Amino acid sequence: MDESERRAAKGRLRRGFLERRRNRGPEERSRAGSAVRDTLMDLSWLAMGGTVACYYSVGGEPDTRKLVTALWKRGTYVLLPVFLPGGDLDWAAFDGPDTLAPAGHGLLEPVGHRYGPEALARTDAVVCPALAVDRRGTRLGRGAGCYDRALARKGPHTPAIALVHDEEFVESLPSEPHDRPVDAVVTPGGGLRVFGAGVWPVERT
């Protein structure tokens, strides 16, 4: 499959996954959010981590708002993305729902001090969105490249964790050279799957 064929295949897959997400009701999204929150909060190194970058879910994405609030209440410093005009992501702290403001397309963004796109280099984990993830850790995003650029800036020992619905964890996805893989995926029904231990922290009991 050449480059143009891979791009076309990714476009078809995006449209299919987005269509299915549009058909998900709020109760299903809420149940998915509770499940992924519980899975991630069971990871002691993440729940008690110093700084975690996450996204604030919209639409048919698995709800991350419960996770963000749970981490924040546990004392974790949570960074949320701020979309920049050039397609990069800046990062600012979540300090409760009142510190968020509408940013278009249904997004909510933090209004506090921005730490710059390089802030991911200082995080303990990055929880990132995806339309689908395959068994190699290949991540299918929405096509803007924001998170591929962001994940290129994370630290070498910082795991990237994608959240998807159960049927969005698939056998194989087409990829291009600029695509950044993730280190783990969480699904509501399947829990956590790690794609290699190189970056994954060791649980201490």
PyMOL commands that place a pseudoatom at each C-alpha (Angstrom):
pseudoatom trace, name=CA, resn=MET, resi=1, chain=A, elem=C, hetatm=0, pos=[0.000, 0.000, 0.000]
pseudoatom trace, name=CA, resn=ASP, resi=2, chain=A, elem=C, hetatm=0, pos=[1.574, 3.305, -1.072]
pseudoatom trace, name=CA, resn=GLU, resi=3, chain=A, elem=C, hetatm=0, pos=[1.279, 6.652, 0.726]
pseudoatom trace, name=CA, resn=SER, resi=4, chain=A, elem=C, hetatm=0, pos=[-1.811, 7.868, -1.108]
pseudoatom trace, name=CA, resn=GLU, resi=5, chain=A, elem=C, hetatm=0, pos=[-3.562, 4.532, -0.539]
pseudoatom trace, name=CA, resn=ARG, resi=6, chain=A, elem=C, hetatm=0, pos=[-2.753, 4.665, 3.181]
pseudoatom trace, name=CA, resn=ARG, resi=7, chain=A, elem=C, hetatm=0, pos=[-4.167, 8.191, 3.434]
pseudoatom trace, name=CA, resn=ALA, resi=8, chain=A, elem=C, hetatm=0, pos=[-7.332, 7.142, 1.616]
pseudoatom trace, name=CA, resn=ALA, resi=9, chain=A, elem=C, hetatm=0, pos=[-7.730, 4.067, 3.831]
pseudoatom trace, name=CA, resn=LYS, resi=10, chain=A, elem=C, hetatm=0, pos=[-7.305, 6.162, 6.972]
pseudoatom trace, name=CA, resn=GLY, resi=11, chain=A, elem=C, hetatm=0, pos=[-9.905, 8.625, 5.706]
pseudoatom trace, name=CA, resn=ARG, resi=12, chain=A, elem=C, hetatm=0, pos=[-12.445, 5.859, 5.154]
pseudoatom trace, name=CA, resn=LEU, resi=13, chain=A, elem=C, hetatm=0, pos=[-11.800, 4.437, 8.594]
pseudoatom trace, name=CA, resn=ARG, resi=14, chain=A, elem=C, hetatm=0, pos=[-12.152, 7.850, 10.239]
pseudoatom trace, name=CA, resn=ARG, resi=15, chain=A, elem=C, hetatm=0, pos=[-15.511, 8.436, 8.627]
pseudoatom trace, name=CA, resn=GLY, resi=16, chain=A, elem=C, hetatm=0, pos=[-16.772, 5.044, 9.768]
pseudoatom trace, name=CA, resn=PHE, resi=17, chain=A, elem=C, hetatm=0, pos=[-15.604, 5.417, 13.368]
pseudoatom trace, name=CA, resn=LEU, resi=18, chain=A, elem=C, hetatm=0, pos=[-16.941, 8.982, 13.600]
pseudoatom trace, name=CA, resn=GLU, resi=19, chain=A, elem=C, hetatm=0, pos=[-20.329, 7.904, 12.272]
pseudoatom trace, name=CA, resn=ARG, resi=20, chain=A, elem=C, hetatm=0, pos=[-20.599, 5.184, 14.893]
pseudoatom trace, name=CA, resn=ARG, resi=21, chain=A, elem=C, hetatm=0, pos=[-19.576, 7.616, 17.622]
pseudoatom trace, name=CA, resn=ARG, resi=22, chain=A, elem=C, hetatm=0, pos=[-22.297, 10.037, 16.569]
pseudoatom trace, name=CA, resn=ASN, resi=23, chain=A, elem=C, hetatm=0, pos=[-24.836, 7.306, 17.265]
pseudoatom trace, name=CA, resn=ARG, resi=24, chain=A, elem=C, hetatm=0, pos=[-23.710, 6.732, 20.855]
pseudoatom trace, name=CA, resn=GLY, resi=25, chain=A, elem=C, hetatm=0, pos=[-26.058, 8.010, 23.539]
pseudoatom trace, name=CA, resn=PRO, resi=26, chain=A, elem=C, hetatm=0, pos=[-25.022, 9.924, 26.660]
pseudoatom trace, name=CA, resn=GLU, resi=27, chain=A, elem=C, hetatm=0, pos=[-25.655, 6.957, 28.963]
pseudoatom trace, name=CA, resn=GLU, resi=28, chain=A, elem=C, hetatm=0, pos=[-23.295, 4.736, 26.950]
pseudoatom trace, name=CA, resn=ARG, resi=29, chain=A, elem=C, hetatm=0, pos=[-20.607, 7.422, 26.925]
pseudoatom trace, name=CA, resn=SER, resi=30, chain=A, elem=C, hetatm=0, pos=[-21.016, 7.899, 30.662]
pseudoatom trace, name=CA, resn=ARG, resi=31, chain=A, elem=C, hetatm=0, pos=[-20.676, 4.160, 31.355]
pseudoatom trace, name=CA, resn=ALA, resi=32, chain=A, elem=C, hetatm=0, pos=[-17.544, 4.060, 29.198]
pseudoatom trace, name=CA, resn=GLY, resi=33, chain=A, elem=C, hetatm=0, pos=[-16.122, 7.010, 31.116]
pseudoatom trace, name=CA, resn=SER, resi=34, chain=A, elem=C, hetatm=0, pos=[-16.721, 5.359, 34.463]
pseudoatom trace, name=CA, resn=ALA, resi=35, chain=A, elem=C, hetatm=0, pos=[-14.999, 2.181, 33.285]
pseudoatom trace, name=CA, resn=VAL, resi=36, chain=A, elem=C, hetatm=0, pos=[-11.872, 3.875, 31.915]
pseudoatom trace, name=CA, resn=ARG, resi=37, chain=A, elem=C, hetatm=0, pos=[-11.674, 6.112, 34.999]
pseudoatom trace, name=CA, resn=ASP, resi=38, chain=A, elem=C, hetatm=0, pos=[-11.757, 3.104, 37.302]
pseudoatom trace, name=CA, resn=THR, resi=39, chain=A, elem=C, hetatm=0, pos=[-9.132, 1.255, 35.249]
pseudoatom trace, name=CA, resn=LEU, resi=40, chain=A, elem=C, hetatm=0, pos=[-6.706, 4.165, 35.286]
pseudoatom trace, name=CA, resn=MET, resi=41, chain=A, elem=C, hetatm=0, pos=[-7.319, 5.146, 38.901]
pseudoatom trace, name=CA, resn=ASP, resi=42, chain=A, elem=C, hetatm=0, pos=[-6.361, 1.581, 39.871]
pseudoatom trace, name=CA, resn=LEU, resi=43, chain=A, elem=C, hetatm=0, pos=[-2.834, 2.343, 38.613]
pseudoatom trace, name=CA, resn=SER, resi=44, chain=A, elem=C, hetatm=0, pos=[-1.203, 3.685, 41.752]
pseudoatom trace, name=CA, resn=TRP, resi=45, chain=A, elem=C, hetatm=0, pos=[1.669, 5.368, 39.891]
pseudoatom trace, name=CA, resn=LEU, resi=46, chain=A, elem=C, hetatm=0, pos=[-0.812, 7.314, 37.741]
pseudoatom trace, name=CA, resn=ALA, resi=47, chain=A, elem=C, hetatm=0, pos=[-3.450, 8.093, 40.359]
pseudoatom trace, name=CA, resn=MET, resi=48, chain=A, elem=C, hetatm=0, pos=[-0.737, 9.453, 42.656]
pseudoatom trace, name=CA, resn=GLY, resi=49, chain=A, elem=C, hetatm=0, pos=[1.345, 10.924, 39.851]
pseudoatom trace, name=CA, resn=GLY, resi=50, chain=A, elem=C, hetatm=0, pos=[2.729, 14.420, 39.943]
pseudoatom trace, name=CA, resn=THR, resi=51, chain=A, elem=C, hetatm=0, pos=[1.545, 15.604, 36.518]
pseudoatom trace, name=CA, resn=VAL, resi=52, chain=A, elem=C, hetatm=0, pos=[-0.777, 13.935, 34.013]
pseudoatom trace, name=CA, resn=ALA, resi=53, chain=A, elem=C, hetatm=0, pos=[-1.740, 15.424, 30.659]
pseudoatom trace, name=CA, resn=CYS, resi=54, chain=A, elem=C, hetatm=0, pos=[-5.248, 14.481, 29.595]
pseudoatom trace, name=CA, resn=TYR, resi=55, chain=A, elem=C, hetatm=0, pos=[-7.972, 15.668, 27.224]
pseudoatom trace, name=CA, resn=TYR, resi=56, chain=A, elem=C, hetatm=0, pos=[-11.479, 16.851, 28.072]
pseudoatom trace, name=CA, resn=SER, resi=57, chain=A, elem=C, hetatm=0, pos=[-13.802, 14.632, 26.053]
pseudoatom trace, name=CA, resn=VAL, resi=58, chain=A, elem=C, hetatm=0, pos=[-16.462, 15.816, 23.610]
pseudoatom trace, name=CA, resn=GLY, resi=59, chain=A, elem=C, hetatm=0, pos=[-19.077, 14.106, 21.476]
pseudoatom trace, name=CA, resn=GLY, resi=60, chain=A, elem=C, hetatm=0, pos=[-18.907, 10.333, 21.216]
pseudoatom trace, name=CA, resn=GLU, resi=61, chain=A, elem=C, hetatm=0, pos=[-15.474, 10.000, 22.836]
pseudoatom trace, name=CA, resn=PRO, resi=62, chain=A, elem=C, hetatm=0, pos=[-15.244, 7.869, 25.983]
pseudoatom trace, name=CA, resn=ASP, resi=63, chain=A, elem=C, hetatm=0, pos=[-15.927, 10.373, 28.764]
pseudoatom trace, name=CA, resn=THR, resi=64, chain=A, elem=C, hetatm=0, pos=[-12.710, 11.624, 30.375]
pseudoatom trace, name=CA, resn=ARG, resi=65, chain=A, elem=C, hetatm=0, pos=[-14.309, 14.281, 32.545]
pseudoatom trace, name=CA, resn=LYS, resi=66, chain=A, elem=C, hetatm=0, pos=[-14.758, 11.819, 35.398]
pseudoatom trace, name=CA, resn=LEU, resi=67, chain=A, elem=C, hetatm=0, pos=[-11.098, 10.812, 35.113]
pseudoatom trace, name=CA, resn=VAL, resi=68, chain=A, elem=C, hetatm=0, pos=[-9.880, 14.416, 35.054]
pseudoatom trace, name=CA, resn=THR, resi=69, chain=A, elem=C, hetatm=0, pos=[-11.947, 15.273, 38.138]
pseudoatom trace, name=CA, resn=ALA, resi=70, chain=A, elem=C, hetatm=0, pos=[-10.859, 12.122, 40.001]
pseudoatom trace, name=CA, resn=LEU, resi=71, chain=A, elem=C, hetatm=0, pos=[-7.169, 12.801, 39.337]
pseudoatom trace, name=CA, resn=TRP, resi=72, chain=A, elem=C, hetatm=0, pos=[-7.519, 16.447, 40.343]
pseudoatom trace, name=CA, resn=LYS, resi=73, chain=A, elem=C, hetatm=0, pos=[-9.318, 15.568, 43.573]
pseudoatom trace, name=CA, resn=ARG, resi=74, chain=A, elem=C, hetatm=0, pos=[-6.574, 13.026, 44.338]
pseudoatom trace, name=CA, resn=GLY, resi=75, chain=A, elem=C, hetatm=0, pos=[-4.031, 15.834, 44.132]
pseudoatom trace, name=CA, resn=THR, resi=76, chain=A, elem=C, hetatm=0, pos=[-2.592, 15.138, 40.686]
pseudoatom trace, name=CA, resn=TYR, resi=77, chain=A, elem=C, hetatm=0, pos=[-1.583, 18.167, 38.627]
pseudoatom trace, name=CA, resn=VAL, resi=78, chain=A, elem=C, hetatm=0, pos=[-3.723, 17.745, 35.485]
pseudoatom trace, name=CA, resn=LEU, resi=79, chain=A, elem=C, hetatm=0, pos=[-2.843, 19.529, 32.255]
pseudoatom trace, name=CA, resn=LEU, resi=80, chain=A, elem=C, hetatm=0, pos=[-5.446, 19.969, 29.519]
pseudoatom trace, name=CA, resn=PRO, resi=81, chain=A, elem=C, hetatm=0, pos=[-4.780, 20.963, 25.902]
pseudoatom trace, name=CA, resn=VAL, resi=82, chain=A, elem=C, hetatm=0, pos=[-5.294, 24.391, 24.375]
pseudoatom trace, name=CA, resn=PHE, resi=83, chain=A, elem=C, hetatm=0, pos=[-5.464, 24.282, 20.582]
pseudoatom trace, name=CA, resn=LEU, resi=84, chain=A, elem=C, hetatm=0, pos=[-3.196, 26.784, 18.855]
pseudoatom trace, name=CA, resn=PRO, resi=85, chain=A, elem=C, hetatm=0, pos=[-3.894, 28.273, 15.400]
pseudoatom trace, name=CA, resn=GLY, resi=86, chain=A, elem=C, hetatm=0, pos=[-0.959, 26.481, 13.777]
pseudoatom trace, name=CA, resn=GLY, resi=87, chain=A, elem=C, hetatm=0, pos=[-2.149, 23.042, 14.877]
pseudoatom trace, name=CA, resn=ASP, resi=88, chain=A, elem=C, hetatm=0, pos=[0.069, 22.624, 17.933]
pseudoatom trace, name=CA, resn=LEU, resi=89, chain=A, elem=C, hetatm=0, pos=[-1.210, 22.043, 21.465]
pseudoatom trace, name=CA, resn=ASP, resi=90, chain=A, elem=C, hetatm=0, pos=[-0.417, 24.294, 24.394]
pseudoatom trace, name=CA, resn=TRP, resi=91, chain=A, elem=C, hetatm=0, pos=[-1.154, 23.060, 27.934]
pseudoatom trace, name=CA, resn=ALA, resi=92, chain=A, elem=C, hetatm=0, pos=[-2.746, 24.663, 30.993]
pseudoatom trace, name=CA, resn=ALA, resi=93, chain=A, elem=C, hetatm=0, pos=[-3.781, 23.338, 34.395]
pseudoatom trace, name=CA, resn=PHE, resi=94, chain=A, elem=C, hetatm=0, pos=[-7.239, 22.075, 35.286]
pseudoatom trace, name=CA, resn=ASP, resi=95, chain=A, elem=C, hetatm=0, pos=[-8.349, 23.553, 38.591]
pseudoatom trace, name=CA, resn=GLY, resi=96, chain=A, elem=C, hetatm=0, pos=[-11.999, 22.539, 38.591]
pseudoatom trace, name=CA, resn=PRO, resi=97, chain=A, elem=C, hetatm=0, pos=[-14.817, 22.933, 36.041]
pseudoatom trace, name=CA, resn=ASP, resi=98, chain=A, elem=C, hetatm=0, pos=[-15.062, 26.667, 36.713]
pseudoatom trace, name=CA, resn=THR, resi=99, chain=A, elem=C, hetatm=0, pos=[-11.598, 27.152, 35.195]
pseudoatom trace, name=CA, resn=LEU, resi=100, chain=A, elem=C, hetatm=0, pos=[-12.768, 25.985, 31.754]
pseudoatom trace, name=CA, resn=ALA, resi=101, chain=A, elem=C, hetatm=0, pos=[-14.235, 28.082, 28.939]
pseudoatom trace, name=CA, resn=PRO, resi=102, chain=A, elem=C, hetatm=0, pos=[-15.880, 27.194, 25.589]
pseudoatom trace, name=CA, resn=ALA, resi=103, chain=A, elem=C, hetatm=0, pos=[-13.409, 27.079, 22.719]
pseudoatom trace, name=CA, resn=GLY, resi=104, chain=A, elem=C, hetatm=0, pos=[-15.575, 26.128, 19.719]
pseudoatom trace, name=CA, resn=HIS, resi=105, chain=A, elem=C, hetatm=0, pos=[-16.562, 22.740, 18.282]
pseudoatom trace, name=CA, resn=GLY, resi=106, chain=A, elem=C, hetatm=0, pos=[-17.942, 21.801, 21.699]
pseudoatom trace, name=CA, resn=LEU, resi=107, chain=A, elem=C, hetatm=0, pos=[-14.487, 21.942, 23.296]
pseudoatom trace, name=CA, resn=LEU, resi=108, chain=A, elem=C, hetatm=0, pos=[-13.744, 23.306, 26.741]
pseudoatom trace, name=CA, resn=GLU, resi=109, chain=A, elem=C, hetatm=0, pos=[-10.261, 24.636, 27.467]
pseudoatom trace, name=CA, resn=PRO, resi=110, chain=A, elem=C, hetatm=0, pos=[-8.529, 25.805, 30.653]
pseudoatom trace, name=CA, resn=VAL, resi=111, chain=A, elem=C, hetatm=0, pos=[-8.194, 29.573, 31.005]
pseudoatom trace, name=CA, resn=GLY, resi=112, chain=A, elem=C, hetatm=0, pos=[-5.195, 29.714, 33.329]
pseudoatom trace, name=CA, resn=HIS, resi=113, chain=A, elem=C, hetatm=0, pos=[-1.479, 30.113, 32.712]
pseudoatom trace, name=CA, resn=ARG, resi=114, chain=A, elem=C, hetatm=0, pos=[-0.180, 28.264, 29.661]
pseudoatom trace, name=CA, resn=TYR, resi=115, chain=A, elem=C, hetatm=0, pos=[2.972, 26.188, 29.966]
pseudoatom trace, name=CA, resn=GLY, resi=116, chain=A, elem=C, hetatm=0, pos=[3.803, 25.832, 26.279]
pseudoatom trace, name=CA, resn=PRO, resi=117, chain=A, elem=C, hetatm=0, pos=[3.834, 22.876, 23.866]
pseudoatom trace, name=CA, resn=GLU, resi=118, chain=A, elem=C, hetatm=0, pos=[6.991, 21.525, 25.538]
pseudoatom trace, name=CA, resn=ALA, resi=119, chain=A, elem=C, hetatm=0, pos=[5.130, 20.908, 28.813]
pseudoatom trace, name=CA, resn=LEU, resi=120, chain=A, elem=C, hetatm=0, pos=[4.586, 17.264, 27.842]
pseudoatom trace, name=CA, resn=ALA, resi=121, chain=A, elem=C, hetatm=0, pos=[8.299, 16.630, 28.376]
pseudoatom trace, name=CA, resn=ARG, resi=122, chain=A, elem=C, hetatm=0, pos=[7.682, 17.058, 32.112]
pseudoatom trace, name=CA, resn=THR, resi=123, chain=A, elem=C, hetatm=0, pos=[4.586, 14.886, 32.571]
pseudoatom trace, name=CA, resn=ASP, resi=124, chain=A, elem=C, hetatm=0, pos=[4.308, 11.450, 34.168]
pseudoatom trace, name=CA, resn=ALA, resi=125, chain=A, elem=C, hetatm=0, pos=[1.699, 10.217, 31.660]
pseudoatom trace, name=CA, resn=VAL, resi=126, chain=A, elem=C, hetatm=0, pos=[-0.246, 11.433, 28.627]
pseudoatom trace, name=CA, resn=VAL, resi=127, chain=A, elem=C, hetatm=0, pos=[-3.853, 10.302, 28.176]
pseudoatom trace, name=CA, resn=CYS, resi=128, chain=A, elem=C, hetatm=0, pos=[-4.676, 10.989, 24.540]
pseudoatom trace, name=CA, resn=PRO, resi=129, chain=A, elem=C, hetatm=0, pos=[-7.735, 10.680, 22.300]
pseudoatom trace, name=CA, resn=ALA, resi=130, chain=A, elem=C, hetatm=0, pos=[-8.013, 8.244, 19.406]
pseudoatom trace, name=CA, resn=LEU, resi=131, chain=A, elem=C, hetatm=0, pos=[-10.636, 7.046, 16.976]
pseudoatom trace, name=CA, resn=ALA, resi=132, chain=A, elem=C, hetatm=0, pos=[-9.060, 3.586, 17.003]
pseudoatom trace, name=CA, resn=VAL, resi=133, chain=A, elem=C, hetatm=0, pos=[-5.944, 1.740, 18.166]
pseudoatom trace, name=CA, resn=ASP, resi=134, chain=A, elem=C, hetatm=0, pos=[-4.512, -1.513, 16.858]
pseudoatom trace, name=CA, resn=ARG, resi=135, chain=A, elem=C, hetatm=0, pos=[-2.572, -4.310, 18.534]
pseudoatom trace, name=CA, resn=ARG, resi=136, chain=A, elem=C, hetatm=0, pos=[0.781, -2.719, 17.689]
pseudoatom trace, name=CA, resn=GLY, resi=137, chain=A, elem=C, hetatm=0, pos=[-0.178, 0.553, 19.365]
pseudoatom trace, name=CA, resn=THR, resi=138, chain=A, elem=C, hetatm=0, pos=[-0.880, 2.353, 16.090]
pseudoatom trace, name=CA, resn=ARG, resi=139, chain=A, elem=C, hetatm=0, pos=[-3.226, 5.254, 16.828]
pseudoatom trace, name=CA, resn=LEU, resi=140, chain=A, elem=C, hetatm=0, pos=[-5.795, 6.636, 14.386]
pseudoatom trace, name=CA, resn=GLY, resi=141, chain=A, elem=C, hetatm=0, pos=[-6.565, 10.271, 15.141]
pseudoatom trace, name=CA, resn=ARG, resi=142, chain=A, elem=C, hetatm=0, pos=[-8.856, 12.774, 13.483]
pseudoatom trace, name=CA, resn=GLY, resi=143, chain=A, elem=C, hetatm=0, pos=[-6.286, 13.716, 10.867]
pseudoatom trace, name=CA, resn=ALA, resi=144, chain=A, elem=C, hetatm=0, pos=[-5.108, 17.149, 12.039]
pseudoatom trace, name=CA, resn=GLY, resi=145, chain=A, elem=C, hetatm=0, pos=[-1.845, 15.794, 13.458]
pseudoatom trace, name=CA, resn=CYS, resi=146, chain=A, elem=C, hetatm=0, pos=[-2.130, 17.733, 16.737]
pseudoatom trace, name=CA, resn=TYR, resi=147, chain=A, elem=C, hetatm=0, pos=[-1.465, 14.743, 18.951]
pseudoatom trace, name=CA, resn=ASP, resi=148, chain=A, elem=C, hetatm=0, pos=[1.212, 13.269, 16.702]
pseudoatom trace, name=CA, resn=ARG, resi=149, chain=A, elem=C, hetatm=0, pos=[3.144, 16.517, 17.161]
pseudoatom trace, name=CA, resn=ALA, resi=150, chain=A, elem=C, hetatm=0, pos=[2.353, 16.599, 20.869]
pseudoatom trace, name=CA, resn=LEU, resi=151, chain=A, elem=C, hetatm=0, pos=[3.441, 12.994, 21.503]
pseudoatom trace, name=CA, resn=ALA, resi=152, chain=A, elem=C, hetatm=0, pos=[6.738, 13.722, 19.775]
pseudoatom trace, name=CA, resn=ARG, resi=153, chain=A, elem=C, hetatm=0, pos=[7.455, 16.122, 22.654]
pseudoatom trace, name=CA, resn=LYS, resi=154, chain=A, elem=C, hetatm=0, pos=[6.759, 13.778, 25.570]
pseudoatom trace, name=CA, resn=GLY, resi=155, chain=A, elem=C, hetatm=0, pos=[9.585, 12.415, 27.645]
pseudoatom trace, name=CA, resn=PRO, resi=156, chain=A, elem=C, hetatm=0, pos=[11.201, 9.100, 26.656]
pseudoatom trace, name=CA, resn=HIS, resi=157, chain=A, elem=C, hetatm=0, pos=[9.920, 7.447, 29.854]
pseudoatom trace, name=CA, resn=THR, resi=158, chain=A, elem=C, hetatm=0, pos=[6.427, 8.969, 29.725]
pseudoatom trace, name=CA, resn=PRO, resi=159, chain=A, elem=C, hetatm=0, pos=[3.732, 6.477, 28.647]
pseudoatom trace, name=CA, resn=ALA, resi=160, chain=A, elem=C, hetatm=0, pos=[1.055, 7.583, 26.192]
pseudoatom trace, name=CA, resn=ILE, resi=161, chain=A, elem=C, hetatm=0, pos=[-2.333, 5.965, 26.867]
pseudoatom trace, name=CA, resn=ALA, resi=162, chain=A, elem=C, hetatm=0, pos=[-5.191, 6.080, 24.364]
pseudoatom trace, name=CA, resn=LEU, resi=163, chain=A, elem=C, hetatm=0, pos=[-8.851, 5.652, 25.309]
pseudoatom trace, name=CA, resn=VAL, resi=164, chain=A, elem=C, hetatm=0, pos=[-11.269, 4.036, 22.826]
pseudoatom trace, name=CA, resn=HIS, resi=165, chain=A, elem=C, hetatm=0, pos=[-14.534, 2.119, 22.826]
pseudoatom trace, name=CA, resn=ASP, resi=166, chain=A, elem=C, hetatm=0, pos=[-14.285, -1.673, 22.775]
pseudoatom trace, name=CA, resn=GLU, resi=167, chain=A, elem=C, hetatm=0, pos=[-14.882, -2.155, 19.042]
pseudoatom trace, name=CA, resn=GLU, resi=168, chain=A, elem=C, hetatm=0, pos=[-12.363, 0.606, 18.246]
pseudoatom trace, name=CA, resn=PHE, resi=169, chain=A, elem=C, hetatm=0, pos=[-9.513, -1.604, 19.440]
pseudoatom trace, name=CA, resn=VAL, resi=170, chain=A, elem=C, hetatm=0, pos=[-8.797, -3.404, 16.179]
pseudoatom trace, name=CA, resn=GLU, resi=171, chain=A, elem=C, hetatm=0, pos=[-6.380, -5.905, 14.708]
pseudoatom trace, name=CA, resn=SER, resi=172, chain=A, elem=C, hetatm=0, pos=[-4.542, -3.569, 12.341]
pseudoatom trace, name=CA, resn=LEU, resi=173, chain=A, elem=C, hetatm=0, pos=[-4.568, 0.047, 11.131]
pseudoatom trace, name=CA, resn=PRO, resi=174, chain=A, elem=C, hetatm=0, pos=[-2.718, 1.722, 8.265]
pseudoatom trace, name=CA, resn=SER, resi=175, chain=A, elem=C, hetatm=0, pos=[0.048, 4.058, 9.407]
pseudoatom trace, name=CA, resn=GLU, resi=176, chain=A, elem=C, hetatm=0, pos=[2.285, 6.752, 7.960]
pseudoatom trace, name=CA, resn=PRO, resi=177, chain=A, elem=C, hetatm=0, pos=[5.806, 7.759, 9.020]
pseudoatom trace, name=CA, resn=HIS, resi=178, chain=A, elem=C, hetatm=0, pos=[4.590, 10.742, 11.052]
pseudoatom trace, name=CA, resn=ASP, resi=179, chain=A, elem=C, hetatm=0, pos=[2.112, 8.674, 13.100]
pseudoatom trace, name=CA, resn=ARG, resi=180, chain=A, elem=C, hetatm=0, pos=[3.128, 8.346, 16.741]
pseudoatom trace, name=CA, resn=PRO, resi=181, chain=A, elem=C, hetatm=0, pos=[2.198, 5.057, 18.450]
pseudoatom trace, name=CA, resn=VAL, resi=182, chain=A, elem=C, hetatm=0, pos=[0.833, 4.838, 21.971]
pseudoatom trace, name=CA, resn=ASP, resi=183, chain=A, elem=C, hetatm=0, pos=[2.201, 2.687, 24.767]
pseudoatom trace, name=CA, resn=ALA, resi=184, chain=A, elem=C, hetatm=0, pos=[-1.147, 1.407, 26.022]
pseudoatom trace, name=CA, resn=VAL, resi=185, chain=A, elem=C, hetatm=0, pos=[-4.865, 1.475, 25.343]
pseudoatom trace, name=CA, resn=VAL, resi=186, chain=A, elem=C, hetatm=0, pos=[-7.832, 1.360, 27.707]
pseudoatom trace, name=CA, resn=THR, resi=187, chain=A, elem=C, hetatm=0, pos=[-11.270, 0.154, 26.606]
pseudoatom trace, name=CA, resn=PRO, resi=188, chain=A, elem=C, hetatm=0, pos=[-14.401, 0.072, 28.788]
pseudoatom trace, name=CA, resn=GLY, resi=189, chain=A, elem=C, hetatm=0, pos=[-14.884, -3.692, 28.541]
pseudoatom trace, name=CA, resn=GLY, resi=190, chain=A, elem=C, hetatm=0, pos=[-11.307, -4.872, 28.093]
pseudoatom trace, name=CA, resn=GLY, resi=191, chain=A, elem=C, hetatm=0, pos=[-9.480, -2.645, 30.527]
pseudoatom trace, name=CA, resn=LEU, resi=192, chain=A, elem=C, hetatm=0, pos=[-5.787, -1.917, 30.065]
pseudoatom trace, name=CA, resn=ARG, resi=193, chain=A, elem=C, hetatm=0, pos=[-3.532, -3.365, 27.387]
pseudoatom trace, name=CA, resn=VAL, resi=194, chain=A, elem=C, hetatm=0, pos=[0.162, -2.420, 27.317]
pseudoatom trace, name=CA, resn=PHE, resi=195, chain=A, elem=C, hetatm=0, pos=[2.169, -2.666, 24.089]
pseudoatom trace, name=CA, resn=GLY, resi=196, chain=A, elem=C, hetatm=0, pos=[5.596, -3.385, 25.511]
pseudoatom trace, name=CA, resn=ALA, resi=197, chain=A, elem=C, hetatm=0, pos=[7.204, -2.807, 28.857]
pseudoatom trace, name=CA, resn=GLY, resi=198, chain=A, elem=C, hetatm=0, pos=[9.924, -0.392, 27.760]
pseudoatom trace, name=CA, resn=VAL, resi=199, chain=A, elem=C, hetatm=0, pos=[8.136, 2.788, 28.826]
pseudoatom trace, name=CA, resn=TRP, resi=200, chain=A, elem=C, hetatm=0, pos=[5.568, 1.335, 31.206]
pseudoatom trace, name=CA, resn=PRO, resi=201, chain=A, elem=C, hetatm=0, pos=[6.138, 2.099, 34.910]
pseudoatom trace, name=CA, resn=VAL, resi=202, chain=A, elem=C, hetatm=0, pos=[6.502, -0.794, 37.318]
pseudoatom trace, name=CA, resn=GLU, resi=203, chain=A, elem=C, hetatm=0, pos=[3.707, -1.015, 39.870]
pseudoatom trace, name=CA, resn=ARG, resi=204, chain=A, elem=C, hetatm=0, pos=[5.026, -0.928, 43.434]
pseudoatom trace, name=CA, resn=THR, resi=205, chain=A, elem=C, hetatm=0, pos=[3.031, -2.765, 46.072]
for i in range(1, 205): cmd.bond("trace and resi %d" % i, "trace and resi %d" % (i + 1))
show_as sticks, trace
zoom trace
